[in-house]
Amino acid sequence: MSVVLGVDSSKLPPVALASGESSPHAVLERVVELGFGGVLFRSILDLDPSLDPAVLADVRAHADELGLRLEAGIAKVNPYMTAELPEIRELGGGDYVRGLQLMIKAASAIGITELWTATAGWKRQYPGRFQYDRFRTDAPWGDQLRAIEGLLLLLRPALLDAGCHLNVETHEEITSVEVVRLVEAVGPDAIGITFDVANVAVRGELPSAAARRCAPYTRMSHLRDIALWPTPTGYLRFVVPFGEGVIDWPSVWTPLADAPLSMVTIEGLEAGGLRSKKPVDVADPAWIEGHPDLDAGEVAALTALAESYRERAESGERPDLAELDGAGDQTDFLTAGRHFLARSLRQEHAA
């Protein structure tokens, strides 16, 4: 696999755009300082909130001068949560779809044709499964999926006209099986997948199995390693430094070797170095009922990985639960991750 090693700008210290204290130009410079060859801006609006063509072209020119690959995102595509993104409706003059179409057109105009999106957001302030829109009681997940498919179909003409792919992330609320269905329903000439290898375990899916499902359509990526810690109802998922978690990287790279993927992107730690702790209650009947495609073999494999990780932590080989609940260094995570992925990809290529 010959790809660019990139980084997600939304978790890039100390110039993360989410802080409101940076600029896309500062992000580009920081990406080079850290030794990466590309950057994913989570939203094209991060380059300029008004989508001014001259401003966008200036950022593109700067990236080209630095030899960086650029990818970007548009907003999320779940009609049940558009009220959480009023700036997109504002951009479209009151029309959310129009706002998305303008973002697609603006990205294409500066040569960004691989676009990120997701189907919901993580509500960490709520308990257990209610952190995920999948378990909303006012809007059953099946209704949300149908609405998402409908919105993607509305965007299909704009994507084809712009020569873009809109790549739906295997985000915390959606399974890889469901993402593949969306791609096949709307059409892989317009829709692809952003494969997040760490998120699939939140939905009870084994990373290697999810990689096999997603590989034919994977055009973008979010890469992190994970620790799993057993609980009475399942396990907790934490993000950990590459090579210190439970992901079997060769089994992920093998199916992705032929994927239409030009950049592999590290997603860093949360603000403050938090490790994105997420409960996964695979033994809870309500959780199980919400996953009609659940594979018992994959769940059993993940449960075994959680027990194995705890054993290694108890022997001192890995951080224990108290350490996992703490914070890591965001910059070290990215730098070490870049070195790990470069070695891992070289080994995969040599094999």
C-alpha angles and dihedrals in degrees: 000000000000108000141140117261108232140174135221110246094211092072100034113124133243095008102042107156091221088073091065089224099099144060133226089249091056089049092053091051092048091050089057092046089056091051100248124143099212147013137218113214103204090219132023084223087070086072092052127341092215094046090234104186093218093051092047091048090051092055090047091051091050091051090049091051089054093046093241128152112229127213126167144181139229125211127290121285106219110112089203091067104036090109086069089064106050092159091069093053088046090052089054094049091252095326114105094193091050089052090054092047091053090051091051092049093047093050093048091050090065095042100263105136102156107078130186126220139159137200102233145347135258112256099199093173092072127077126257118319092001088077085080127065087222088082099047108138094203093056117032113222092242090059090049092051091051090050091048091052090050092052092048089052089053089053095045096089092050091049093050092046090051095044090238137138119216105212116206113213124231085238127180095270101047133060125231088241090059094046091052090051090053092051093049093045096050098032134264090238087074107017129054138160134266099207112214104188094193098051098057091071088060087065094047095260125136109237095228092050092047089050090056091051095047102037099093090058103031110123100152135026148203111203129195136139121238143209120210120206120193121241132178089263101036128297146305121243121217131177112238136174115290112273094022096082139068101267114119097217099192089057088054097045094049097066092037093054091091097035118122089250123142100172133030109209130205115216109206134218122290121268110296091023095283114165099228097250111203130178116229110190100191091160095052111104091217091052092047092049089056092059109062092170095051114145111215092204092057092047090051091050092051092048089052090050090053092052091046091051092051090051090052090048091051089053091051096250095114137025114278126230094274091054092045089053089056130074134273132205109272097206095046089050092056096042095047090044092055091053092046094050093046090054093042093051092047090052091048091049091049091050 
